[in-house]
Amino acid sequence: MSTHLPALASTDEAAVAPRGGRASAAGSALEKSLRVLEAVAAPGGPHRLTDLATAAAVPKSSAFRILASLIEQGFVRQGADSRYGPGPRLRGLSALVTGGEPASIGHVLGELRETTGHTVHLALHTGETITYIRKLEGDQPFRTASRIGMRMPLHTTAIGKSILAHLPDEEVRTLIAATGLPQRTPRTLTTTEALHAQLAEVRARGFALDDEENEPTIRCVGAAVLGPDGRPVGGVSVTTVTLLVSPEEIETYAPALRAAAQALAPLL
């Protein structure tokens, strides 16, 4: 049975007057997006497209386009039943404001850093890239160039490859067709054959490696964080430098990494 949401604005879109009489077309689009996002976060979800459009007082076609963009950015998640609910970035933003979940997320990441002694990243799957949302520096005498908010390719990073390994093959092909496989270092995988072969290994092992494929001298191991529907919402990784940790040694972090990914799943 569908859930009817309380309308957040008049259903007559023309009646939504610009505040202060100065709203531009961009401002109007922003207001529509915010109303849709507010409707998604309303109790009783996940919600149907029709209910969201009504609650946000926007045409159904506009609501669909807004939701598609919000899904790509990680603020909204669409379930297998085609209903919409809060995505990991919206939950994370809410947690930052309330001081709730980040403590749990921070605890999981902190334990992983203490176990390995190296830098830990948490990233979300944002369309054709990953976006770092948390970073804890390790206790080693070096600092990585990554920063919160930075977007990185899927095919060159350990987190990205762990995400690709959990997507349907057809979706992976679509992503590759859209982005290509640009080379970032001499070790970057630049052919679909090589990438698909490595993704098969990732699925078998449960973790992915980035062995100087994204940045020279940097070595990472990553695992996907899966949502309730089994699709990857992001990933977690341990990052170090080649001088300190060999490929064989970094693989020994995989059990702790996979445990962290499982612990993070209900928090994203």
N, C-alpha and C positions, 0 to 999 in steps of 0.2 A: 504494500500500500504506500502510495507516495506521500511525502511529507510536504505540507504547504507552509511556506515560509512567510513571516510577516513582511509586508512590503516596506522597503526602506525608503521609497520615494514614490511620488505620484506615478501611476502607470501611463500617464500621458506625458511622453518624453518632452513635448514642447512646453509642458508646464514646469519643467525643471529649469528655473531661472538661474543665470550666472550670478555668483556672489559678487556683490559690489558692482555689478554691471560691467565687469571688465574681462570676463572669461574669454579666452581665445579658443580656437578650435582645438589646440593642444590641451588646454585646460579642461575643456569639455570632455575630451577623450580620457584624460586622467581621472576625472570625476567618475566617469562610467566604469573605468577599470577598478577604481577603489570600491565602488558600490558592488560590483560583481565579487570582488575579493571578500568584502564584508559578508555578502550573502553566502559564499562558500564556507565561511567560518561560523555561520549561525548554527545553533544547536539542531540536532535531529538529522545530521548528515550521515553519509554522503547524499548529495542532492541531485535531482534531475536537472537537465539543461532548461527545460520549460519553467521549472520552479525558480531557478536562479535568475532567468531573464525577467520573470514577473517581479521577484523581490527587488531586483536591482533597477527596475524600470528602464530596461533597454531592450531593443528588438532582439529576437532570438538569434538572428544571424550575427549581430554585433556581439552578443554574449558568447557565441561559439568562437568567434575570432579572438576575443579577449582571453577566454579560457585557454585556447591553444597557445597563446603567448605566455600565459602564466604557468602552464604546464612545462613549456620549454625552459622557463627560468627557475623551475623548481618550487614555485609558490603554491601550486595546485597539483593534485594527483588525481588521475582518472582511473577508476577501478575497472575490473573485467566486466562489470554490469553497466558500464558507460556512465556511472554517476561520479560526481566530483566532490572531493574533500580536500582539506588542507594538505599541502605538500611539505617536504622537509624544510625548505627555506622559511615558510610561514611559521611552522612550528618552532624553528630555531629562533626566529625573530621574537616570537611570543615569549620564548623561554628567556631570552636576553633581557626582556623588559621585566618579567616577573621574578627572575632570579631562580627559576625552578630547574628545568631539565639540564641547562649547561653544567650544573654542578655534577650531575650524573655522567654527562658526556665527558666533562673534564676529568672525572675520576677514572673512567675507562681509559682515556688517552694518557692520563698521568701514569697509570699502572703499566701501560705498554712502554712508555718512555723509561720508567724505572727498570723494567725487565730487560730492555735492550740497551739502554744508555744512549740512544740515538734520537734524532729528530723525528717527530711523528706528525703526520698530516691527516686531516679529515677533509674530504671533498665531496661535493654533490655532482651528480650527473646533470648537466645543463645543456641539453640538446646535443650539439656537435662537439662539446667540450666538457671538461670538468672544471669546477670552480672551488678553490680552497676556501673553507669556512673556519677552520681551526688549525693552529700550528703550535706545537710545543717544541722548543729547541732542546737538543740533546745536551749531554754534559761533555761533549767533545770540543776541542779547541778550533772549531770552524763554524761558520754560519752559511746556510744555504740562501740562494737569491729569492726563493719563493716567498710570497706574502699573501695574507688573507685578501680574498677578492680576485686574486690572479686566476685567469683562465688558461688552461693548458690542453694540448691535443689529447685525444683518446689513444691513438696508436703508438705514442712515444713514451707514455707514462705507465707505471705499474698499476696505479689505480684505474687509469683509463682502459688498459687491456683487461683488467679483471672485470670491469663493467661490460666491455664488448663480449667477453666470453660468456656472459649470462644473457645476452640478447639473441633473439632468433637470427639465423644466418641471413635471411632476407633483409632484416633491419640493418645488420652490419654492412651488407652490400650497398644499401641505400645511403648509409652514412659515408662510406668510402667514396661513392660516386659523387657525393655533395662536396666533400672536403679534399679528396685526394689523399695521398700519403706523403706529405712534404718531408724532406730530409732535414733534420735538425743537427745531426752529428753523423760521422761516417758509419756508426753502428745502427742508425735508425732503420727499421723495417720499412721498405718502400715498395714492396710488391704484395699483391693480395694473397698470393700463394704462401709467402713466408709468414704473413700475418695470420692467416687462417690456420696454418700449421701450429703456430705458437699458441693461438687461442684454444686449440684442442688440448695442448699440454696444460694450459691454465685450468681448463675444466677438469682435467684428470687429477691435478695436484691440489686445486683449491686456492691457489695464489699465483700472482704474476710477478715477473722480474723486469726491471728496467736497468739494463747493464750499459750505462753511458749512452743510451739511445735518445735521451732528451737533452742531456747536458754533459759535457765531458767531465770526467773524474767523479761523477755522481752515480751511485748505485742504490736502487730502491727495491723493496718487496712490498706488494700491495694485495689487498683482498677486498672483494665487493661487499657492500652492506645491502642486504636484500629487503625489499618491502614485503608486506603481507601477501601480495600476489606473486611473490617470487622474482619480481623484476628488480634490477639493481637501482637503488636510489642514490648511491654514492659509493665511496670506498675509503679505506684507511690504509696508510702506508708507513713504513719505517725507512728513513733516508739516511745514508751515510756516504762516505767517500771511498773510492777504490783503494786508496793508500792504506786505509785502516781495516777494511773488511773485504774478504775474498767472496766470490760468488758462492762458494760452498758454505761459508760461515753465515752469510746473510739468509740462506735458506733455513738455517736453524731457528730463525725468528718466526717462521711460519706458524707453528702451533699457537704461540701467544698472539700473533696477528689475527689468525682466524677466530680465536676466542674473543678478541676485542671486536671484530666485525659482527659477530653474533650478539654480543652484549649491546652494541650500538643500534642494532636493528629496531628495537621498540622505541628508541629515543629520537629517531629521525622521521 
